[in-house]
Amino acid sequence: MLPLSVTENKQAIRQIWDKSIIRQFCKTIEKERLSYFGLPGPDIRDFHDWADYLDWKTGIELLNKGKNREEQPSVSQ
């Protein structure tokens, strides 16, 4: 299992806790959509689960130290 792989616990936190926090934050700052800059994970679940609240999205890929892009583990969906 890759360290950033999806688990049921991560999914529940993202969909139940985080999404409600993001929804409330948008209301508080009176903005409908936010910009995202971060590590969305191998299957970009952050983008999917928070799509209603995201405008610009920038995802960063974590590469293993000392390996080039071709040597990184691939993730199948």
BAMAR-603603 format. One line per field, with one value per residue: x, y, z of N, C-alpha, C in turn; residue in three letters. Coordinates in nm, 4 decimals. Layout:
<nodes>
n_east: (X:...) $
n_north: (Y:...) $
n_up: (Z:...) $
ca_east: (X:...) $
ca_north: (Y:...) $
ca_up: (Z:...) $
c_east: (X:...) $
c_north: (Y:...) $
c_up: (Z:...) $
code: (ALA:...) $
</nodes>
This chain:
<nodes>
n_east: (0.0845:0.0585:0.1847:0.0113:-0.2336:-0.5889:-0.8049:-1.0786:-1.1176:-0.9809:-1.1356:-1.3871:-1.3319:-1.2602:-1.4971:-1.7047:-1.6240:-1.4229:-1.5455:-1.7756:-1.6542:-1.5238:-1.7465:-1.8725:-1.6679:-1.6594:-1.9093:-1.8633:-1.6582:-1.7875:-1.7650:-1.8096:-1.6486:-1.3245:-0.9650:-0.7382:-0.4420:-0.2223:-0.1536:-0.3333:-0.3507:-0.3118:-0.5332:-0.6680:-0.8843:-0.9569:-1.0162:-1.2411:-1.4242:-1.4605:-1.5502:-1.7702:-1.6941:-1.4531:-1.2465:-0.9943:-0.7477:-0.4558:-0.2474:0.0066:0.2680:0.4150:0.7331:0.9436:1.2451:1.5518:1.4756:1.3792:1.1048:1.0083:1.0754:0.9091:0.6516:0.3554:0.0055:-0.2863:-0.6221) $
n_north: (-0.1183:0.2188:0.5096:0.7291:0.6284:0.5666:0.5345:0.4028:0.5554:0.7984:0.8819:0.9184:1.1276:1.3315:1.3604:1.3986:1.5500:1.7432:1.8537:1.9801:2.1731:2.3254:2.4150:2.5786:2.7670:2.8935:3.0209:3.1933:3.3666:3.4691:3.3714:3.1770:2.9813:2.8299:2.8522:2.5852:2.4454:2.1967:1.8597:1.6377:1.3621:1.0262:0.9603:1.1942:1.2609:1.4765:1.6811:1.5749:1.5229:1.7751:1.9351:2.1102:2.3361:2.4256:2.6241:2.7292:2.4794:2.3371:2.0748:1.9025:1.6790:1.4233:1.3100:1.0245:1.0428:1.0740:0.9411:0.9479:1.0749:0.8588:0.6393:0.6369:0.4958:0.3756:0.4538:0.2812:0.3211) $
n_up: (0.0000:-0.0860:0.0844:0.0621:-0.0060:-0.0440:0.2308:0.4239:0.6538:0.5980:0.3841:0.5056:0.6866:0.5055:0.3542:0.5402:0.7782:0.6863:0.4552:0.5587:0.7180:0.5228:0.3788:0.5740:0.6149:0.3639:0.3725:0.5885:0.4974:0.2870:0.0234:-0.2649:-0.3800:-0.3404:-0.3766:-0.4334:-0.3109:-0.2786:-0.1560:-0.3077:-0.3053:-0.4441:-0.6080:-0.6433:-0.4639:-0.2979:-0.4802:-0.6089:-0.3940:-0.2769:-0.4789:-0.5171:-0.3839:-0.4776:-0.6842:-0.8556:-0.8866:-0.7658:-0.7666:-0.5950:-0.6573:-0.4755:-0.4857:-0.4582:-0.2804:-0.4504:-0.6801:-1.0243:-1.2248:-1.3860:-1.2359:-1.0193:-0.8111:-0.9683:-0.9681:-0.9951:-1.1128) $
ca_east: (0.0000:0.1301:0.1540:-0.0966:-0.3491:-0.7192:-0.8595:-1.2148:-1.1101:-0.9471:-1.2514:-1.4912:-1.2897:-1.2658:-1.6335:-1.7965:-1.5689:-1.3587:-1.6394:-1.8610:-1.5688:-1.5046:-1.8760:-1.8915:-1.5671:-1.7066:-2.0158:-1.8056:-1.5854:-1.8788:-1.7112:-1.8691:-1.5481:-1.1902:-0.8524:-0.6761:-0.3009:-0.1827:-0.1313:-0.4658:-0.3440:-0.2917:-0.6532:-0.7220:-1.0153:-0.9898:-1.0802:-1.3743:-1.5124:-1.4851:-1.5695:-1.8687:-1.6348:-1.3210:-1.2336:-0.8611:-0.6905:-0.3165:-0.2066:0.1499:0.3007:0.5265:0.8215:1.0373:1.3786:1.6535:1.4218:1.3197:0.9604:0.9810:1.1014:0.8121:0.5440:0.2339:-0.1174:-0.3927:-0.7554) $
ca_north: (0.0000:0.3458:0.5891:0.8248:0.5604:0.5959:0.4437:0.4416:0.6628:0.9234:0.9183:0.9692:1.2594:1.4269:1.3824:1.4397:1.6578:1.8504:1.9196:2.0715:2.2861:2.4070:2.4792:2.6863:2.8694:2.9687:3.1102:3.2946:3.4679:3.5098:3.3298:3.0496:2.8823:2.8550:2.7968:2.4713:2.4197:2.0959:1.7202:1.5780:1.2159:0.9609:0.9572:1.3307:1.2599:1.6116:1.7532:1.5179:1.5369:1.9150:2.0023:2.2180:2.4506:2.4558:2.6932:2.6920:2.3655:2.3052:1.9569:1.8788:1.5373:1.3897:1.2113:0.9590:1.1019:1.0010:0.8732:1.0389:1.0545:0.7266:0.5371:0.6496:0.3958:0.4235:0.4237:0.2507:0.3538) $
ca_up: (0.0000:-0.0896:0.2029:0.0374:-0.0632:0.0146:0.3320:0.4616:0.7534:0.5284:0.3031:0.5958:0.7361:0.3942:0.3075:0.6466:0.8595:0.6092:0.3644:0.6349:0.7583:0.4026:0.3519:0.6715:0.5883:0.2470:0.4197:0.6773:0.4209:0.1805:-0.1064:-0.3042:-0.4156:-0.2908:-0.4518:-0.3653:-0.3371:-0.1810:-0.1939:-0.3099:-0.2985:-0.5736:-0.6930:-0.6323:-0.3974:-0.2496:-0.5905:-0.6323:-0.2778:-0.2450:-0.6079:-0.5053:-0.3159:-0.5319:-0.8117:-0.9043:-0.8165:-0.7946:-0.6915:-0.5923:-0.6543:-0.3887:-0.5470:-0.3669:-0.2835:-0.5241:-0.7981:-1.1210:-1.2488:-1.4437:-1.1335:-0.9117:-0.8182:-1.0343:-0.8976:-1.0919:-1.0613) $
c_east: (0.0887:0.0922:0.0391:-0.2224:-0.4758:-0.7548:-1.0006:-1.2141:-1.0781:-1.0666:-1.3615:-1.4556:-1.3042:-1.4102:-1.7268:-1.7418:-1.5191:-1.4583:-1.7300:-1.7811:-1.5486:-1.6331:-1.8967:-1.7921:-1.6086:-1.8173:-1.9591:-1.7346:-1.6649:-1.8192:-1.7710:-1.7650:-1.4102:-1.0864:-0.7882:-0.5313:-0.2566:-0.1558:-0.2658:-0.4668:-0.3422:-0.4146:-0.7322:-0.8629:-1.0542:-1.0657:-1.2229:-1.4700:-1.5478:-1.5152:-1.6674:-1.8089:-1.4993:-1.3299:-1.0997:-0.8052:-0.5467:-0.2777:-0.0573:0.1736:0.4243:0.6087:0.9123:1.1765:1.4747:1.6035:1.3661:1.1746:0.9278:0.9972:1.0000:0.7060:0.4209:0.1133:-0.2249:-0.5275:-0.8539) $
c_north: (0.1242:0.4294:0.6871:0.7595:0.5912:0.4893:0.4903:0.5561:0.7975:0.9733:0.9783:1.1078:1.3638:1.4614:1.4361:1.5610:1.7737:1.9263:2.0171:2.1930:2.3817:2.4832:2.5990:2.7999:2.9557:3.0662:3.2250:3.4044:3.5174:3.4886:3.1944:2.9411:2.9273:2.8034:2.6872:2.4607:2.3175:1.9601:1.6472:1.4252:1.1544:0.9575:1.0872:1.3370:1.3969:1.6880:1.7040:1.5484:1.6812:1.9975:2.1199:2.3466:2.4924:2.5236:2.6498:2.5788:2.3438:2.1890:1.9345:1.7286:1.5159:1.2791:1.1510:1.0159:1.0121:0.9256:0.9765:0.9981:0.9134:0.6144:0.5407:0.5396:0.4541:0.3788:0.3973:0.2819:0.2501) $
c_up: (0.0000:0.0322:0.1838:-0.0180:0.0170:0.1182:0.3645:0.5619:0.6885:0.4490:0.3908:0.6466:0.6271:0.3583:0.4159:0.7224:0.7741:0.5219:0.4390:0.6841:0.6403:0.3695:0.4457:0.6489:0.4692:0.2867:0.5013:0.5996:0.3003:0.0415:-0.1402:-0.3265:-0.3706:-0.3892:-0.3674:-0.4086:-0.2338:-0.2427:-0.1943:-0.2996:-0.4371:-0.6643:-0.6840:-0.5705:-0.3435:-0.3574:-0.6126:-0.5166:-0.2447:-0.3699:-0.5999:-0.4501:-0.3711:-0.6675:-0.8722:-0.8205:-0.8628:-0.7055:-0.7055:-0.5813:-0.5675:-0.4549:-0.4412:-0.3868:-0.3622:-0.6464:-0.8946:-1.1462:-1.2964:-1.3401:-1.0183:-0.9247:-0.8858:-0.9532:-1.0014:-1.0271:-1.1073) $
code: (MET:LEU:PRO:LEU:SER:VAL:THR:GLU:ASN:LYS:GLN:ALA:ILE:ARG:GLN:ILE:TRP:ASP:LYS:SER:ILE:ILE:ARG:GLN:PHE:CYS:LYS:THR:ILE:GLU:LYS:GLU:ARG:LEU:SER:TYR:PHE:GLY:LEU:PRO:GLY:PRO:ASP:ILE:ARG:ASP:PHE:HIS:ASP:TRP:ALA:ASP:TYR:LEU:ASP:TRP:LYS:THR:GLY:ILE:GLU:LEU:LEU:ASN:LYS:GLY:LYS:ASN:ARG:GLU:GLU:GLN:PRO:SER:VAL:SER:GLN) $
</nodes>
